Structures are given as C-alpha cells and as structure tokens.
C-alpha cells in the first residue's frame, strides 16, 4: 500500500513516540524527512538524528527525542500545515511566525528546506510544511 503523505506519517511517529515516552523513534528514510529532522535538531527540539542504510530497502531514520528532568518532552506541539489535498504556499512577506517566534515553521523553498527565520532573512517564500513549538 502506498503512503499518500509521508511527512505527516513522520510527524505522527514523533508525536506517538512522545506520548509513549520513548527515547528513540524510527521511520523510513527520505531526504526531505532527514532535512526536517536535522532542522529539529538544530533548533533544539530533538537530541539526535542518525540514518541507517539497509541493503534491502531505502533505509531508516532514528530520531532521539529530547526529554527534560521533569520528564516532559521539548516538543509541546507538532502540526502539519500543508497537506496533499490543500497545499499552503506563502510569499516572502507572509512567512508565518509560530507562537510569536517561540516556535518554528519549517518551509520548503527554492533554496532548500529551512526555518521561517532563515526564509525571512533570505527573503524567500515557499510551502509551509509544518509548525513546531
């Protein structure tokens, strides 16, 4: 069976791992999901990202979740913005701020996948993939 929205599946696996209090989540690898995970690591929402290559299939991404001492995850909310049925494109001046700058929106632009802050700094718009806070 084919998957219609692999990014939503990736975000849901992270969300389910948080609710199940897992330390690590695994999902099928793609370059877009790997870049999203790297951005989450740069912004401090997850501890680590590693990729495992398999001979029989495309490989796996292992995401290590970040937990505080009071057993609360660093990711409070994770929302898919653009969906296959309704894409959300924004111009350079309409790039959204998440929680007045406390969160991060991940945007796919012509210059690659980046955060909302980087898109505003470079003056580019694109498809808003997800919002994290």
N, CA, C and O atoms as a printed pandas DataFrame, in Angstrom:
     atom_number atom_name residue_name chain_id  residue_number  x_coord  y_coord  z_coord
0              1         N          UNK        A               1    0.840   -1.181    0.000
1              2        CA          UNK        A               1    0.000    0.000    0.000
2              3         C          UNK        A               1    0.884    1.243    0.000
3              4         O          UNK        A               1    1.853    1.326    0.755
4              5         N          UNK        A               2    0.549    2.191   -0.838
5              6        CA          UNK        A               2    1.350    3.405   -0.916
6              7         C          UNK        A               2    0.894    4.419    0.133
7              8         O          UNK        A               2   -0.273    4.465    0.521
8              9         N          UNK        A               3    1.849    5.220    0.571
9             10        CA          UNK        A               3    1.564    6.236    1.570
10            11         C          UNK        A               3    1.323    7.563    0.854
11            12         O          UNK        A               3    2.141    7.981    0.035
12            13         N          UNK        A               4    0.212    8.224    1.155
13            14        CA          UNK        A               4   -0.108    9.465    0.456
14            15         C          UNK        A               4    0.593   10.678    1.052
15            16         O          UNK        A               4    0.843   11.652    0.343
16            17         N          UNK        A               5    0.915   10.636    2.347
17            18        CA          UNK        A               5    1.567   11.785    2.986
18            19         C          UNK        A               5    2.672   11.304    3.927
19            20         O          UNK        A               5    2.433   11.147    5.125
20            21         N          UNK        A               6    3.872   11.069    3.406
21            22        CA          UNK        A               6    4.954   10.561    4.258
22            23         C          UNK        A               6    5.428   11.549    5.323
23            24         O          UNK        A               6    5.921   11.128    6.369
24            25         N          UNK        A               7    5.289   12.854    5.079
25            26        CA          UNK        A               7    5.706   13.831    6.090
26            27         C          UNK        A               7    4.765   13.784    7.294
27            28         O          UNK        A               7    5.211   13.860    8.439
28            29         N          UNK        A               8    3.464   13.659    7.032
29            30        CA          UNK        A               8    2.502   13.538    8.128
30            31         C          UNK        A               8    2.749   12.251    8.908
31            32         O          UNK        A               8    2.595   12.235   10.129
32            33         N          UNK        A               9    3.130   11.177    8.227
33            34        CA          UNK        A               9    3.456    9.921    8.899
34            35         C          UNK        A               9    4.685   10.102    9.791
35            36         O          UNK        A               9    4.715    9.594   10.912
36            37         N          UNK        A              10    5.691   10.818    9.304
37            38        CA          UNK        A              10    6.897   11.092   10.082
38            39         C          UNK        A              10    6.569   11.886   11.345
39            40         O          UNK        A              10    7.030   11.545   12.434
40            41         N          UNK        A              11    5.776   12.938   11.199
41            42        CA          UNK        A              11    5.399   13.761   12.353
42            43         C          UNK        A              11    4.541   12.971   13.340
43            44         O          UNK        A              11    4.670   13.146   14.552
44            45         N          UNK        A              12    3.671   12.108   12.829
45            46        CA          UNK        A              12    2.824   11.295   13.694
46            47         C          UNK        A              12    3.649   10.275   14.466
47            48         O          UNK        A              12    3.357   10.001   15.630
48            49         N          UNK        A              13    4.673    9.710   13.840
49            50        CA          UNK        A              13    5.552    8.784   14.554
50            51         C          UNK        A              13    6.278    9.492   15.698
51            52         O          UNK        A              13    6.450    8.918   16.774
52            53         N          UNK        A              14    6.703   10.729   15.472
53            54        CA          UNK        A              14    7.344   11.503   16.545
54            55         C          UNK        A              14    6.331   11.790   17.650
55            56         O          UNK        A              14    6.631   11.616   18.832
56            57         N          UNK        A              15    5.137   12.226   17.270
57            58        CA          UNK        A              15    4.082   12.522   18.242
58            59         C          UNK        A              15    3.721   11.282   19.069
59            60         O          UNK        A              15    3.552   11.374   20.285
60            61         N          UNK        A              16    3.603   10.127   18.411
61            62        CA          UNK        A              16    3.285    8.887   19.131
62            63         C          UNK        A              16    4.430    8.462   20.047
63            64         O          UNK        A              16    4.191    7.938   21.134
64            65         N          UNK        A              17    5.665    8.683   19.618
65            66        CA          UNK        A              17    6.813    8.378   20.467
66            67         C          UNK        A              17    6.843    9.238   21.713
67            68         O          UNK        A              17    7.231    8.774   22.785
68            69         N          UNK        A              18    6.436   10.494   21.578
69            70        CA          UNK        A              18    6.369   11.388   22.739
70            71         C          UNK        A              18    5.300   10.907   23.711
71            72         O          UNK        A              18    5.535   10.854   24.918
72            73         N          UNK        A              19    4.130   10.556   23.191
73            74        CA          UNK        A              19    3.038   10.102   24.060
74            75         C          UNK        A              19    3.354    8.770   24.732
75            76         O          UNK        A              19    2.898    8.517   25.847
76            77         N          UNK        A              20    4.129    7.918   24.066
77            78        CA          UNK        A              20    4.510    6.631   24.641
78            79         C          UNK        A              20    5.786    6.726   25.471
79            80         O          UNK        A              20    6.263    5.718   25.992
80            81         N          UNK        A              21    6.339    7.924   25.596
81            82        CA          UNK        A              21    7.548    8.209   26.369
82            83         C          UNK        A              21    8.746    7.390   25.900
83            84         O          UNK        A              21    9.504    6.862   26.714
84            85         N          UNK        A              22    8.910    7.288   24.594
85            86        CA          UNK        A              22   10.041    6.581   24.004
86            87         C          UNK        A              22   11.250    7.505   23.967
87            88         O          UNK        A              22   11.107    8.728   23.949
88            89         N          UNK        A              23   12.424    6.922   23.957
89            90        CA          UNK        A              23   13.636    7.731   23.845
90            91         C          UNK        A              23   14.066    7.874   22.395
91            92         O          UNK        A              23   14.783    8.811   22.046
92            93         N          UNK        A              24   13.626    6.935   21.538
93            94        CA          UNK        A              24   14.016    6.972   20.136
94            95         C          UNK        A              24   12.852    6.499   19.261
95            96         O          UNK        A              24   12.085    5.616   19.645
96            97         N          UNK        A              25   12.738    7.107   18.077
97            98        CA          UNK        A              25   11.687    6.778   17.113
98            99         C          UNK        A              25   12.363    6.471   15.782
99           100         O          UNK        A              25   13.310    7.151   15.387
100          101         N          UNK        A              26   11.870    5.442   15.093
101          102        CA          UNK        A              26   12.422    5.075   13.794
102          103         C          UNK        A              26   11.351    5.233   12.720
103          104         O          UNK        A              26   10.173    4.975   12.969
104          105         N          UNK        A              27   11.765    5.660   11.521
105          106        CA          UNK        A              27   10.832    5.793   10.402
106          107         C          UNK        A              27   11.580    5.611    9.095
107          108         O          UNK        A              27   12.806    5.727    9.073
108          109         N          UNK        A              28   10.876    5.329    8.000
109          110        CA          UNK        A              28   11.540    5.182    6.701
110          111         C          UNK        A              28   12.251    6.469    6.291
111          112         O          UNK        A              28   11.781    7.568    6.586
112          113         N          UNK        A              29   13.384    6.324    5.611
113          114        CA          UNK        A              29   14.227    7.467    5.283
114          115         C          UNK        A              29   13.877    8.075    3.928
115          116         O          UNK        A              29   13.608    7.367    2.958
116          117         N          UNK        A              30   13.888    9.389    3.890
117          118        CA          UNK        A              30   13.873   10.152    2.648
118          119         C          UNK        A              30   14.686   11.417    2.916
119          120         O          UNK        A              30   14.894   11.797    4.068
120          121         N          UNK        A              31   15.136   12.056    1.860
121          122        CA          UNK        A              31   15.963   13.249    2.039
122          123         C          UNK        A              31   15.185   14.382    2.696
123          124         O          UNK        A              31   15.748   15.129    3.497
124          125         N          UNK        A              32   13.899   14.525    2.373
125          126        CA          UNK        A              32   13.086   15.587    2.962
126          127         C          UNK        A              32   12.876   15.357    4.454
127          128         O          UNK        A              32   13.007   16.289    5.247
128          129         N          UNK        A              33   12.552   14.125    4.844
129          130        CA          UNK        A              33   12.368   13.816    6.268
130          131         C          UNK        A              33   13.679   13.968    7.033
131          132         O          UNK        A              33   13.686   14.408    8.183
132          133         N          UNK        A              34   14.775   13.606    6.401
133          134        CA          UNK        A              34   16.079   13.756    7.042
134          135         C          UNK        A              34   16.397   15.230    7.274
135          136         O          UNK        A              34   16.925   15.582    8.329
136          137         N          UNK        A              35   16.088   16.090    6.321
137          138        CA          UNK        A              35   16.328   17.532    6.472
138          139         C          UNK        A              35   15.430   18.129    7.556
139          140         O          UNK        A              35   15.876   18.982    8.324
140          141         N          UNK        A              36   14.167   17.690    7.628
141          142        CA          UNK        A              36   13.262   18.159    8.682
142          143         C          UNK        A              36   13.816   17.770   10.054
143          144         O          UNK        A              36   13.813   18.579   10.981
144          145         N          UNK        A              37   14.291   16.528   10.178
145          146        CA          UNK        A              37   14.855   16.072   11.445
146          147         C          UNK        A              37   16.116   16.857   11.809
147          148         O          UNK        A              37   16.336   17.161   12.981
148          149         N          UNK        A              38   16.943   17.185   10.819
149          150        CA          UNK        A              38   18.141   17.988   11.088
150          151         C          UNK        A              38   17.778   19.382   11.577
151          152         O          UNK        A              38   18.438   19.922   12.464
152          153         N          UNK        A              39   16.727   19.970   11.001
153          154        CA          UNK        A              39   16.270   21.287   11.455
154          155         C          UNK        A              39   15.758   21.208   12.885
155          156         O          UNK        A              39   16.040   22.093   13.692
156          157         N          UNK        A              40   15.004   20.153   13.210
157          158        CA          UNK        A              40   14.522   19.984   14.582
158          159         C          UNK        A              40   15.679   19.833   15.558
159          160         O          UNK        A              40   15.593   20.292   16.697
160          161         N          UNK        A              41   16.763   19.191   15.123
161          162        CA          UNK        A              41   17.932   19.053   15.981
162          163         C          UNK        A              41   18.650   20.397   16.148
163          164         O          UNK        A              41   19.072   20.735   17.254
164          165         N          UNK        A              42   18.791   21.162   15.069
165          166        CA          UNK        A              42   19.441   22.470   15.153
166          167         C          UNK        A              42   18.676   23.417   16.066
167          168         O          UNK        A              42   19.275   24.220   16.781
168          169         N          UNK        A              43   17.351   23.320   16.039
169          170        CA          UNK        A              43   16.526   24.208   16.863
170          171         C          UNK        A              43   16.400   23.718   18.305
171          172         O          UNK        A              43   15.829   24.422   19.138
172          173         N          UNK        A              44   16.915   22.534   18.620
173          174        CA          UNK        A              44   16.924   22.044   19.995
174          175         C          UNK        A              44   15.689   21.263   20.403
175          176         O          UNK        A              44   15.465   21.064   21.597
176          177         N          UNK        A              45   14.887   20.818   19.463
177          178        CA          UNK        A              45   13.684   20.055   19.795
178          179         C          UNK        A              45   13.964   18.568   19.958
179          180         O          UNK        A              45   13.230   17.888   20.674
180          181         N          UNK        A              46   14.999   18.044   19.319
181          182        CA          UNK        A              46   15.375   16.642   19.469
182          183         C          UNK        A              46   16.873   16.566   19.740
183          184         O          UNK        A              46   17.615   17.502   19.442
184          185         N          UNK        A              47   17.311   15.440   20.309
185          186        CA          UNK        A              47   18.722   15.289   20.667
186          187         C          UNK        A              47   19.590   14.844   19.505
187          188         O          UNK        A              47   20.707   15.337   19.345
188          189         N          UNK        A              48   19.099   13.927   18.697
189          190        CA          UNK        A              48   19.964   13.431   17.647
190          191         C          UNK        A              48   19.210   12.805   16.495
191          192         O          UNK        A              48   18.047   12.423   16.622
192          193         N          UNK        A              49   19.898   12.707   15.360
193          194        CA          UNK        A              49   19.365   12.092   14.156
194          195         C          UNK        A              49   20.449   11.189   13.603
195          196         O          UNK        A              49   21.599   11.603   13.453
196          197         N          UNK        A              50   20.081    9.955   13.300
197          198        CA          UNK        A              50   21.028    9.066   12.649
198          199         C          UNK        A              50   20.297    8.308   11.558
199          200         O          UNK        A              50   19.096    8.056   11.652
200          201         N          UNK        A              51   21.036    7.952   10.527
201          202        CA          UNK        A              51   20.425    7.217    9.433
202          203         C          UNK        A              51   21.132    5.884    9.281
203          204         O          UNK        A              51   22.355    5.796    9.389
204          205         N          UNK        A              52   20.348    4.853    9.030
205          206        CA          UNK        A              52   20.884    3.512    8.836
206          207         C          UNK        A              52   20.521    3.060    7.430
207          208         O          UNK        A              52   19.357    3.099    7.031
208          209         N          UNK        A              53   21.521    2.638    6.698
209          210        CA          UNK        A              53   21.290    2.170    5.335
210          211         C          UNK        A              53   21.011    0.676    5.371
211          212         O          UNK        A              53   21.701   -0.077    6.059
212          213         N          UNK        A              54   20.006    0.255    4.632
213          214        CA          UNK        A              54   19.698   -1.158    4.518
214          215         C          UNK        A              54   19.895   -1.621    3.091
215          216         O          UNK        A              54   19.631   -0.874    2.149
216          217         N          UNK        A              55   20.359   -2.857    2.925
217          218        CA          UNK        A              55   20.590   -3.377    1.574
218          219         C          UNK        A              55   19.277   -3.683    0.866
219          220         O          UNK        A              55   19.188   -3.572   -0.357
220          221         N          UNK        A              56   18.261   -4.067    1.629
221          222        CA          UNK        A              56   17.000   -4.490    1.023
222          223         C          UNK        A              56   16.033   -3.336    0.790
223          224         O          UNK        A              56   15.143   -3.449   -0.054
224          225         N          UNK        A              57   16.180   -2.253    1.499
225          226        CA          UNK        A              57   15.228   -1.141    1.367
226          227         C          UNK        A              57   15.928    0.198    1.470
227          228         O          UNK        A              57   17.157    0.260    1.496
228          229         N          UNK        A              58   15.162    1.259    1.527
229          230        CA          UNK        A              58   15.684    2.616    1.417
230          231         C          UNK        A              58   16.444    3.105    2.631
231          232         O          UNK        A              58   17.186    4.080    2.519
232          233         N          UNK        A              59   16.299    2.489    3.758
233          234        CA          UNK        A              59   16.987    2.929    4.959
234          235         C          UNK        A              59   16.021    3.442    6.005
235          236         O          UNK        A              59   14.817    3.540    5.767
236          237         N          UNK        A              60   16.563    3.769    7.167
237          238        CA          UNK        A              60   15.758    4.171    8.320
238          239         C          UNK        A              60   16.389    5.394    8.958
239          240         O          UNK        A              60   17.612    5.521    9.007
240          241         N          UNK        A              61   15.548    6.292    9.447
241          242        CA          UNK        A              61   15.995    7.442   10.241
242          243         C          UNK        A              61   15.667    7.142   11.698
243          244         O          UNK        A              61   14.535    6.783   12.023
244          245         N          UNK        A              62   16.649    7.288   12.568
245          246        CA          UNK        A              62   16.433    7.138   14.011
246          247         C          UNK        A              62   16.488    8.527   14.634
247          248         O          UNK        A              62   17.514    9.204   14.561
248          249         N          UNK        A              63   15.388    8.950   15.247
249          250        CA          UNK        A              63   15.286   10.260   15.880
250          251         C          UNK        A              63   15.314   10.060   17.395
251          252         O          UNK        A              63   14.469    9.355   17.946
252          253         N          UNK        A              64   16.281   10.680   18.063
253          254        CA          UNK        A              64   16.382   10.609   19.514
254          255         C          UNK        A              64   15.669   11.822   20.102
255          256         O          UNK        A              64   16.057   12.963   19.852
256          257         N          UNK        A              65   14.631   11.567   20.880
257          258        CA          UNK        A              65   13.813   12.643   21.446
258          259         C          UNK        A              65   14.522   13.278   22.638
259          260         O          UNK        A              65   15.299   12.625   23.334
260          261         N          UNK        A              66   14.246   14.551   22.861
261          262        CA          UNK        A              66   14.843   15.289   23.972
262          263         C          UNK        A              66   13.843   15.372   25.119
263          264         O          UNK        A              66   12.709   15.814   24.937
264          265         N          UNK        A              67   14.275   14.945   26.295
265          266        CA          UNK        A              67   13.434   14.972   27.491
266          267         C          UNK        A              67   14.081   15.833   28.547
267          268         O          UNK        A              67   15.304   15.844   28.685
268          269         N          UNK        A              68   13.256   16.565   29.305
269          270        CA          UNK        A              68   13.756   17.384   30.415
270          271         C          UNK        A              68   13.821   16.534   31.684
271          272         O          UNK        A              68   13.393   15.380   31.686
272          273         N          UNK        A              69   14.353   17.103   32.753
273          274        CA          UNK        A              69   14.451   16.378   34.018
274          275         C          UNK        A              69   13.076   16.060   34.608
275          276         O          UNK        A              69   12.903   15.041   35.277
276          277         N          UNK        A              70   12.101   16.937   34.358
277          278        CA          UNK        A              70   10.753   16.715   34.890
278          279         C          UNK        A              70    9.922   15.823   33.960
279          280         O          UNK        A              70    8.692   15.874   33.983
280          281         N          UNK        A              71   10.592   15.010   33.147
281          282        CA          UNK        A              71   10.005   14.037   32.214
282          283         C          UNK        A              71    8.983   14.660   31.266
283          284         O          UNK        A              71    7.940   14.070   30.986
284          285         N          UNK        A              72    9.292   15.846   30.782
285          286        CA          UNK        A              72    8.464   16.498   29.770
286          287         C          UNK        A              72    9.307   16.656   28.514
287          288         O          UNK        A              72   10.491   16.987   28.580
288          289         N          UNK        A              73    8.682   16.417   27.380
289          290        CA          UNK        A              73    9.417   16.478   26.120
290          291         C          UNK        A              73    9.626   17.935   25.694
291          292         O          UNK        A              73    8.850   18.821   26.052
292          293         N          UNK        A              74   10.685   18.156   24.927
293          294        CA          UNK        A              74   10.969   19.503   24.434
294          295         C          UNK        A              74    9.948   19.941   23.393
295          296         O          UNK        A              74    9.712   21.137   23.224
296          297         N          UNK        A              75    9.337   18.982   22.691
297          298        CA          UNK        A              75    8.305   19.297   21.704
298          299         C          UNK        A              75    6.954   19.286   22.404
299          300         O          UNK        A              75    6.508   18.250   22.898
300          301         N          UNK        A              76    6.311   20.442   22.443
301          302        CA          UNK        A              76    4.988   20.537   23.050
302          303         C          UNK        A              76    3.914   20.311   21.997
303          304         O          UNK        A              76    2.927   19.620   22.250
304          305         N          UNK        A              77    4.102   20.889   20.821
305          306        CA          UNK        A              77    3.130   20.745   19.743
306          307         C          UNK        A              77    3.825   20.546   18.406
307          308         O          UNK        A              77    4.905   21.082   18.158
308          309         N          UNK        A              78    3.176   19.760   17.549
309          310        CA          UNK        A              78    3.722   19.427   16.242
310          311         C          UNK        A              78    2.541   19.351   15.288
311          312         O          UNK        A              78    1.668   18.499   15.450
312          313         N          UNK        A              79    2.503   20.241   14.286
313          314        CA          UNK        A              79    1.323   20.340   13.426
314          315         C          UNK        A              79    1.741   20.369   11.964
315          316         O          UNK        A              79    2.664   21.094   11.592
316          317         N          UNK        A              80    1.067   19.585   11.140
317          318        CA          UNK        A              80    1.298   19.576    9.690
318          319         C          UNK        A              80    0.516   20.740    9.103
319          320         O          UNK        A              80   -0.692   20.835    9.321
320          321         N          UNK        A              81    1.168   21.621    8.369
321          322        CA          UNK        A              81    0.498   22.800    7.814
322          323         C          UNK        A              81   -0.009   22.537    6.402
323          324         O          UNK        A              81   -1.200   22.698    6.139
324          325         N          UNK        A              82    0.858   22.141    5.504
325          326        CA          UNK        A              82    0.487   21.891    4.117
326          327         C          UNK        A              82    0.158   20.418    3.959
327          328         O          UNK        A              82    0.914   19.560    4.415
328          329         N          UNK        A              83   -0.949   20.118    3.325
329          330        CA          UNK        A              83   -1.401   18.735    3.160
330          331         C          UNK        A              83   -1.507   18.414    1.681
331          332         O          UNK        A              83   -1.584   19.337    0.870
332          333         N          UNK        A              84   -1.514   17.141    1.296
333          334        CA          UNK        A              84   -1.619   16.815   -0.129
334          335         C          UNK        A              84   -2.908   17.339   -0.775
335          336         O          UNK        A              84   -2.912   17.672   -1.960
336          337         N          UNK        A              85   -3.980   17.412   -0.018
337          338        CA          UNK        A              85   -5.247   17.900   -0.572
338          339         C          UNK        A              85   -5.347   19.409   -0.610
339          340         O          UNK        A              85   -6.123   19.965   -1.388
340          341         N          UNK        A              86   -4.558   20.084    0.235
341          342        CA          UNK        A              86   -4.589   21.545    0.280
342          343         C          UNK        A              86   -3.207   22.057    0.662
343          344         O          UNK        A              86   -2.851   22.121    1.838
344          345         N          UNK        A              87   -2.458   22.411   -0.335
345          346        CA          UNK        A              87   -1.106   22.916   -0.113
346          347         C          UNK        A              87   -1.163   24.344    0.412
347          348         O          UNK        A              87   -2.073   25.103    0.078
348          349         N          UNK        A              88   -0.188   24.700    1.235
349          350        CA          UNK        A              88   -0.128   26.036    1.820
350          351         C          UNK        A              88    1.169   26.711    1.377
351          352         O          UNK        A              88    2.248   26.425    1.897
352          353         N          UNK        A              89    1.037   27.602    0.417
353          354        CA          UNK        A              89    2.179   28.354   -0.096
354          355         C          UNK        A              89    2.103   29.786    0.414
355          356         O          UNK        A              89    1.023   30.374    0.479
356          357         N          UNK        A              90    3.252   30.340    0.775
357          358        CA          UNK        A              90    3.303   31.721    1.254
358          359         C          UNK        A              90    4.403   32.467    0.516
359          360         O          UNK        A              90    5.395   31.881    0.083
360          361         N          UNK        A              91    4.203   33.764    0.386
361          362        CA          UNK        A              91    5.234   34.616   -0.193
362          363         C          UNK        A              91    6.269   34.976    0.851
363          364         O          UNK        A              91    6.141   34.612    2.020
364          365         N          UNK        A              92    7.284   35.686    0.429
365          366        CA          UNK        A              92    8.377   36.044    1.336
366          367         C          UNK        A              92    7.899   36.929    2.488
367          368         O          UNK        A              92    8.445   36.863    3.589
368          369         N          UNK        A              93    6.891   37.750    2.239
369          370        CA          UNK        A              93    6.407   38.660    3.275
370          371         C          UNK        A              93    5.334   38.032    4.161
371          372         O          UNK        A              93    4.981   38.600    5.194
372          373         N          UNK        A              94    4.811   36.869    3.772
373          374        CA          UNK        A              94    3.753   36.215    4.543
374          375         C          UNK        A              94    4.225   34.975    5.294
375          376         O          UNK        A              94    3.390   34.194    5.751
376          377         N          UNK        A              95    5.528   34.765    5.437
377          378        CA          UNK        A              95    6.033   33.586    6.149
378          379         C          UNK        A              95    5.563   33.683    7.601
379          380         O          UNK        A              95    5.821   34.689    8.262
380          381         N          UNK        A              96    4.869   32.641    8.115
381          382        CA          UNK        A              96    4.248   32.745    9.439
382          383         C          UNK        A              96    5.250   32.671   10.582
383          384         O          UNK        A              96    6.303   32.043   10.472
384          385         N          UNK        A              97    4.897   33.326   11.677
385          386        CA          UNK        A              97    5.624   33.188   12.939
386          387         C          UNK        A              97    4.812   32.241   13.810
387          388         O          UNK        A              97    3.591   32.369   13.898
388          389         N          UNK        A              98    5.473   31.308   14.441
389          390        CA          UNK        A              98    4.798   30.341   15.296
390          391         C          UNK        A              98    4.948   30.777   16.742
391          392         O          UNK        A              98    6.065   30.938   17.235
392          393         N          UNK        A              99    3.839   30.966   17.414
393          394        CA          UNK        A              99    3.814   31.381   18.824
394          395         C          UNK        A              99    4.682   32.616   19.059
395          396         O          UNK        A              99    5.486   32.653   19.991
396          397         N          UNK        A             100    4.512   33.624   18.206
397          398        CA          UNK        A             100    5.251   34.888   18.276
398          399         C          UNK        A             100    6.764   34.685   18.298
399          400         O          UNK        A             100    7.480   35.392   19.008
400          401         N          UNK        A             101    7.246   33.721   17.524
401          402        CA          UNK        A             101    8.667   33.486   17.421
402          403         C          UNK        A             101    9.213   32.450   18.380
403          404         O          UNK        A             101   10.392   32.110   18.292
404          405         N          UNK        A             102    8.396   31.929   19.304
405          406        CA          UNK        A             102    8.863   30.906   20.240
406          407         C          UNK        A             102    8.922   29.533   19.588
407          408         O          UNK        A             102    9.688   28.673   20.024
408          409         N          UNK        A             103    8.133   29.320   18.561
409          410        CA          UNK        A             103    8.162   28.066   17.813
410          411         C          UNK        A             103    8.852   28.270   16.486
411          412         O          UNK        A             103    9.426   29.326   16.221
412          413         N          UNK        A             104    8.787   27.244   15.653
413          414        CA          UNK        A             104    9.448   27.312   14.357
414          415         C          UNK        A             104    8.535   26.700   13.299
415          416         O          UNK        A             104    7.902   25.668   13.524
416          417         N          UNK        A             105    8.480   27.354   12.145
417          418        CA          UNK        A             105    7.790   26.803   10.988
418          419         C          UNK        A             105    8.859   26.316   10.020
419          420         O          UNK        A             105    9.845   27.012    9.780
420          421         N          UNK        A             106    8.669   25.135    9.468
421          422        CA          UNK        A             106    9.618   24.580    8.513
422          423         C          UNK        A             106    9.057   24.806    7.120
423          424         O          UNK        A             106    7.946   24.375    6.811
424          425         N          UNK        A             107    9.837   25.488    6.276
425          426        CA          UNK        A             107    9.375   25.924    4.962
426          427         C          UNK        A             107   10.259   25.294    3.883
427          428         O          UNK        A             107   11.485   25.287    3.990
428          429         N          UNK        A             108    9.611   24.767    2.846
429          430        CA          UNK        A             108   10.331   24.247    1.691
430          431         C          UNK        A             108   10.375   25.348    0.639
431          432         O          UNK        A             108    9.342   25.727    0.086
432          433         N          UNK        A             109   11.569   25.861    0.364
433          434        CA          UNK        A             109   11.733   26.977   -0.560
434          435         C          UNK        A             109   12.520   26.529   -1.782
435          436         O          UNK        A             109   12.931   25.373   -1.883
436          437         N          UNK        A             110   12.724   27.450   -2.700
437          438        CA          UNK        A             110   13.546   27.157   -3.874
438          439         C          UNK        A             110   15.022   27.013   -3.511
439          440         O          UNK        A             110   15.810   26.492   -4.300
440          441         N          UNK        A             111   15.390   27.471   -2.331
441          442        CA          UNK        A             111   16.771   27.359   -1.853
442          443         C          UNK        A             111   16.939   26.230   -0.848
443          444         O          UNK        A             111   17.970   26.148   -0.182
444          445         N          UNK        A             112   15.948   25.362   -0.729
445          446        CA          UNK        A             112   16.034   24.221    0.178
446          447         C          UNK        A             112   15.042   24.333    1.317
447          448         O          UNK        A             112   14.278   25.293    1.404
448          449         N          UNK        A             113   15.066   23.342    2.183
449          450        CA          UNK        A             113   14.185   23.308    3.355
450          451         C          UNK        A             113   14.865   24.079    4.469
451          452         O          UNK        A             113   16.029   23.831    4.781
452          453         N          UNK        A             114   14.132   25.028    5.078
453          454        CA          UNK        A             114   14.710   25.882    6.113
454          455         C          UNK        A             114   13.636   26.334    7.097
455          456         O          UNK        A             114   12.448   26.078    6.903
456          457         N          UNK        A             115   14.073   27.006    8.147
457          458        CA          UNK        A             115   13.146   27.534    9.145
458          459         C          UNK        A             115   12.517   28.831    8.638
459          460         O          UNK        A             115   12.956   29.409    7.643
460          461         N          UNK        A             116   11.488   29.267    9.342
461          462        CA          UNK        A             116   10.819   30.514    8.964
462          463         C          UNK        A             116   11.745   31.715    9.130
463          464         O          UNK        A             116   11.677   32.661    8.345
464          465         N          UNK        A             117   12.600   31.688   10.132
465          466        CA          UNK        A             117   13.539   32.793   10.347
466          467         C          UNK        A             117   14.529   32.914    9.198
467          468         O          UNK        A             117   14.811   34.014    8.724
468          469         N          UNK        A             118   15.057   31.772    8.754
469          470        CA          UNK        A             118   16.000   31.791    7.632
470          471         C          UNK        A             118   15.320   32.247    6.347
471          472         O          UNK        A             118   15.920   32.971    5.552
472          473         N          UNK        A             119   14.070   31.829    6.136
473          474        CA          UNK        A             119   13.336   32.235    4.928
474          475         C          UNK        A             119   13.101   33.743    4.930
475          476         O          UNK        A             119   13.253   34.395    3.897
476          477         N          UNK        A             120   12.731   34.299    6.081
477          478        CA          UNK        A             120   12.532   35.738    6.171
478          479         C          UNK        A             120   13.840   36.487    5.943
479          480         O          UNK        A             120   13.859   37.531    5.291
480          481         N          UNK        A             121   14.938   35.946    6.485
481          482        CA          UNK        A             121   16.250   36.579    6.338
482          483         C          UNK        A             121   16.701   36.589    4.873
483          484         O          UNK        A             121   17.268   37.575    4.401
484          485         N          UNK        A             122   16.445   35.482    4.154
485          486        CA          UNK        A             122   16.830   35.397    2.747
486          487         C          UNK        A             122   15.804   36.033    1.807
487          488         O          UNK        A             122   16.091   36.245    0.629
488          489         N          UNK        A             123   14.611   36.337    2.324
489          490        CA          UNK        A             123   13.573   36.961    1.508
490          491         C          UNK        A             123   12.943   36.010    0.503
491          492         O          UNK        A             123   12.661   36.394   -0.632
492          493         N          UNK        A             124   12.720   34.749    0.928
493          494        CA          UNK        A             124   12.095   33.762    0.046
494          495         C          UNK        A             124   10.851   33.184    0.713
495          496         O          UNK        A             124   10.757   33.131    1.939
496          497         N          UNK        A             125    9.910   32.756   -0.100
497          498        CA          UNK        A             125    8.711   32.088    0.375
498          499         C          UNK        A             125    8.711   30.657   -0.112
499          500         O          UNK        A             125    9.683   30.190   -0.705
500          501         N          UNK        A             126    7.624   29.970    0.140
501          502        CA          UNK        A             126    7.540   28.585   -0.302
502          503         C          UNK        A             126    6.382   27.872    0.357
503          504         O          UNK        A             126    5.406   28.495    0.774
504          505         N          UNK        A             127    6.499   26.561    0.446
505          506        CA          UNK        A             127    5.450   25.738    1.040
506          507         C          UNK        A             127    5.741   25.542    2.529
507          508         O          UNK        A             127    6.833   25.108    2.896
508          509         N          UNK        A             128    4.778   25.858    3.378
509          510        CA          UNK        A             128    4.929   25.671    4.811
510          511         C          UNK        A             128    4.631   24.200    5.122
511          512         O          UNK        A             128    3.485   23.762    5.021
512          513         N          UNK        A             129    5.657   23.448    5.497
513          514        CA          UNK        A             129    5.491   22.019    5.721
514          515         C          UNK        A             129    4.867   21.716    7.084
515          516         O          UNK        A             129    3.890   20.971    7.166
516          517         N          UNK        A             130    5.423   22.287    8.147
517          518        CA          UNK        A             130    4.905   22.001    9.483
518          519         C          UNK        A             130    5.280   23.114   10.445
519          520         O          UNK        A             130    6.112   23.972   10.151
520          521         N          UNK        A             131    4.635   23.070   11.607
521          522        CA          UNK        A             131    4.906   24.030   12.676
522          523         C          UNK        A             131    5.213   23.247   13.956
523          524         O          UNK        A             131    4.527   22.277   14.278
524          525         N          UNK        A             132    6.248   23.677   14.680
525          526        CA          UNK        A             132    6.684   23.005   15.891
526          527         C          UNK        A             132    6.824   24.046   17.003
527          528         O          UNK        A             132    7.329   25.146   16.776
528          529         N          UNK        A             133    6.374   23.690   18.194
529          530        CA          UNK        A             133    6.558   24.569   19.356
530          531         C          UNK        A             133    6.715   23.748   20.598
531          532         O          UNK        A             133    6.881   24.300   21.685
